[in-house]
């Protein structure tokens, strides 16, 4: 993918999407950002909204006619060369409570975006997938693992989206990058362990309840490193189908470490209460 181009970014007002928009504009791209603002925040785009090469529209991707109209209008000045698809349900709890949430906001947004790409002749797609497609798997994850058995609706709908994108590549797309994200932290985050701990301490400054025994661990990636990796891969991987896991290769952080760090920063002196057990 050429460094300077015209891009469509879905989920543009979200945690990762807004950081990607920042970086694309820095590198000279012209960007149309779409977001339904169900989880994204307009404030995340405070900088880009002042930029002459950025346009933002509050838009639901499941309104195919509306998205087609927007993209066709913006393509009159120059065609779109690629789409970065980051729109999805990131509220895992909501997806557990109601599977329709992930069906509608994770899979159908992909399905309908693919219809738009076909209609508007946008040849390249970068898809934000997830390590959740692997389910519970011992040892390091690698791209050739299978069969895959996700344990969350979110992971299941991301895996289904990968399959739909693969079929679209065979039919009409020219190139695809599937990037399977790890656990990501950084400014503008609206979910995850650090965010959850901070919200708990706001409600109960004297005590932080932590699920599990604190020994659970995962690798974490900073959002700036994630965007670096996304751009590195899309600039260098040039096969029709390019699929990569993103993340650290040899480090992990325990829940105990995160809990202690958050308490030190937000509520020094608060006690940490572990609920016990091996799941957190």
Protein Blocks (a to p, Z undefined) as FASTA:
>chain_A
ZZbdcdddehklmmklmmmmmmmmmnopacddddehlmmcfklmmmmmmpfkbccddddf
klmmlmmmmmmmmmmmoccfbdcdfbdcfblklmmmpmklmmmmmmmmmmmmmmmmmmno
pabdcddddfklnmpaedjddfkbccdddfbfklmmmmmmmmmmmmmmmmmpmbdcdddd
dddedehiagdjklmmmmmmmmmmmbccdehjhlaccddddfklmmmmmmmmmmmmccfb
dcddeddfkbccdfklmmmmmmmmmmghiacddebijbZZ
